[in-house]
């Protein structure tokens, strides 16, 4: 096999490697739905959002589901957390239905003395590998834990987060916890569009970095989730910004920088994200940096085109070499 044929083969293999890193499927809730919230299955690569069903509990609709996450283990289930009902509950991924008898009531949460302008809790939600639940409340800027015994406690002190974080994602053993801040306040002023690492013992959030140096990803609230390869994803609610469709972002865990992958095709109002059960294959050391997972975003598509062009050029050059037919 001559060198040109080898180059072509390597390029083709590289193309398949890029394709293998395509974005996953995920679930999100359209919190602007009528008569209540609705569950959607979303292709993160293209933004195609497919209706699954209303969050119908039989006696009522859930009307402001803000956090979404899968529990760990072989019996993994999709869970949501809703502010008006003050409950956490499992959701059918087939049709969005809810059995209200499985509701887990939330205890009264502490108010935030410096957050009177915040209308509600704007919950973020995630599971760890051992089944522990973490959720945040923007109203009190606090992190909460639901242990395996079912007890819900405030992690650290009230207000320890120090930022309006409404999206959570956990990964690895021991748990590393990340949060994405709200993009802007209801009056349009800038809030905390940054990625944070969160101490699971003290509840303190440490700034990693803004998702962008500009306002290209302007949003109100967001959802956050890791995929099975350790890639971090976000979906943003821009329904209050001229009713724009949600943006789907890939986020660099080391810097917080986001890359636009796609926009939702049909709906607005997505402020939660769940991809799959917690990623428990990662051993999280203090200085670990999880690699950013390449996807078929704009950069991925350009790379694909370049690979095909180079492969074609190599074949054409071989055909025009003297002695070849």
N, C-alpha and C positions, 0 to 999 in steps of 0.2 A: 504493500500500500504506500503510494507516494505521499509527500508532505502535504500537498494540497487537499487530497482526500481526507487526510487526518484532520486538517483544519476544519473542513466542512462538517465532519462528524462531531468534533468538539463543539462547534457552534450550534449544531442542531441539539445536542445534549444540553447545552446551556439554555437554549430556548425552552426545552421541556422543564428544566430546573426552575426557570422564571415562572412558567405556568403552574408548576406544582405549589408555588407560594401564593397562589391566588387567594383573595380575601374570603373569609368564611361567611357562613350564613349566621344571622343573629335575630333575636327577638327584641321588640320595643313596643311601647304602648303610646298610642296617640292620645295624649291627655286633653286634647281639644275636641274630642269626639262627642257626638250627640246621638242618643240621649245619655251616653256615658262613655267611659274610656273603651278603647278597642285594641286588641292585640294584633300585631303584624309580624310576619316573617320577612326579614330584609336581607337581600344580597348586598353585602357591604361593598363589593367591587363595582356594582352598577347602580346601586340605590333603588333597585326594583323592590317595592314594598307590597307584600301580598296579605290581604285581609284574612285573619283567622277567626275573629268573632269578638262580640262585646264581652266585657268583664261583668258578666251577669251572675249575681249571687243567688238568683231565684227570688229573693224578696226585694232586691235593690240592685242598681248598677253602681260599680265603683266609679267615682267621678274625678279623682285626682291622684292617680297612681304615679308616683314619682321615682321610686326605686324598683329595680328588677334584678334578680340574680338566681342562678341555679345552685341547689344544694349539692354536696359531694356524694360520692358513692354510686353503686350500681342502681340504686333506686332514686337517682337524682330527680328532683322536681323543680319546676320554675315557680319562684315566689315573687310577690309584689308587696309593696308597702304603700298605704293610702292614707292621706291626711284627714279627709272629712270623716271617715269611719274609724280612724285611729287604730288600724289593724294591720297585721301582716298575714298573708294568706297565699296558698298554692293556687296556681293557674293552669288550666289545661292548655297545652300547646296545640292541641287539635282544633279547639273552637273557642278558647278564651273563657270557658265557664269556670265558676267558682262554687265551692260548697261552703256556705257561710258557717257551717258547723265546725269547719277546720280553722276558722279565724283565730289568730293569736292577738288578743287585745294588748295595746301598748299602754304602759302606765302614764300618768300625767307627767309631762316633761317640763323641766325648768324653763322659765321665760328668759329671754336675753335682755338684760337691763339696758344695753346700748344698741339694741336692734329693734326699736319700736317701728322703724320704717319697713321692716320685713313683715310681709303679710302672713307667712306661714312657715312651716318647718322645712319644706322643699327637701324631703328625705333622699339620702343616698343609701344604697343597700348592697352588701356583699357577704358571701360565705367564705370561711376558711376551710382548709383541708380536713379539720377535725369536726366540722359542723357548727363551730361557733359563728354567730351572726354579728356583724358590725353594721351600724347605721348612723348617719349623721343628721343633725337638725340645724338648719341654717338659722332658725329663730334664736337658738341659744348658742350657736357656733360651738357645738359640742359633739363628741363621739360617744356612742353607746354600744354596749356589748350585751348580747343575749347568749348566755352560757348554755352548756349541755344540760344543766339542771332547770333551764327555762327562766331563770331569773335575769332581769334586765337591769343593768347598772350603768351609771355615768362613768366613762373612762377618764380618770384624772379629775380636773376641776371644770366647773361650768365655764364655757367660753375659751377652753384651752386651745381649740383649733385656731382661733385668731383670724379666721377667714370664712367667707360664706361658701362652704363646700357642699355641693348637692349631688355629687357623683363619686362613687367609691368603687375600687377594684382591689382584690387581694390576690396574692400569688405566693407559692412556694412553702417550704418547710425549713426553718420557722417562717411565720407569716410576714410578708412585706406588704404594707398597706399604702395605697395611693389614692389621692383625691383630686378632683378637678373643680376649681372654683366657678361660681356663677360669672357670666360674662359681663352683665350690666344690670343696673337697678331698673325698676319699672319706669322711672323718670328718664331713662336713657343714658344716665351717667355711667362711667366705667366702674365695674366692680372688681372681681378677682379672677380674670381669665388666665389662670396659671395652673401648672401641675405641682402638686405637693406630695411629699412623703409624710406619712403619719405614724407616730410612735404608738404602738398598740398598748403600751403600759401607761403613758402619761396623757395620751390624747392630743399631744402637741403636733401641729402641722409645720413642716419645714419647707420653705420654697425651693423647688427645683428650677423652675423657670417659666416664663410666659409661653403660651402656645404660639405666639407670633409677635414679631417686633412692630407689626402694623395692626390695623383693624380689619384685616381681610377675613377673619373668622368671628365677626361680631355675632353675639348670641345672648340669650337670657340664661337658660339652664341647660344641663347636659346629662348624658349617660356615659358610663365608662365601664370597660370590660377587657380582660385579657383573653386571647385565644389560646388554643392548645399548644402553639409554638412559642408562647411567651410574648407575642406582639400585643401592644396596647392600643385599643380603639376607643373612639368617642363618637357620639352622635349629639348634635346640638339643636336646641329648640329656638327657631327664629320666627315663630308665628307672630310675635309681637313686633317684628321688624318688617313691616310691609307684607306680612303673611308669606314670608319666603320659606321655601322648602328646607328641610334639615340637611346640614352638611355632615358627611361621614369622614372622620379624620383618623389618620394613623399617627400615633404620638411616640416620639423618642423618649424613653424612660429616663435617659441620662441627662437630657437637656430640657425636656418639656416641649420642644418644638413640634408643631403639628404639620402634617402634609395632607392636603385635600385629596381624597380618593374618589368621592362621588357625592351626588346630592340625591335625596329621595325623589322618586318619580311622581308619586300620587299625593302623599299626605304631608302636613306640617305638624308641629306640636310634639315631636318626639323628645322626651327628656329622661329616658331610661334606656339601658342596654344590657343584654345578657347573651353570651355566646355559648357557653357550656359550663360543666362543673368546674370547680376550682382546679387550677393547674398545680398538681402536687409532685411533679417530677423534678422541680427546681429546688436545689438546696440553696437557700438564700443566706449568703454571708453578708457581713456588714458592709463590705466594699464591692459587692457584686454589682455589675451593670448588665441588665438584660439587653440582648441585642435587639435592634429594630428589625422587624420582619419585612422584607421587601414584598410589594404587592403589585398587581397589575393596575397601578395608578398611572398618572400621566408619565411619570419617570419610567415605570415598568413597561408601558406600551412603547415608549421611545426606544428603550433598550431592546425590546423584541424586534422592532422595525430595523434597528441597526444590525442585529444579529442576522436577520434575513438578507439584508442588503450585502453584508460582507460575505455571506455564504454564496449568494448569487454571483458576486464579483469574482470570487475564487473559481467557481465553475466556468464562468465565461472566459477568464484568463487561461484556464487549462485548455479550453476548446480552441483558442486562437494561438496556442503554442505550436511552432513548426513541428510537424510529425504527428500531430493529433488530427483526427477527422471530426 
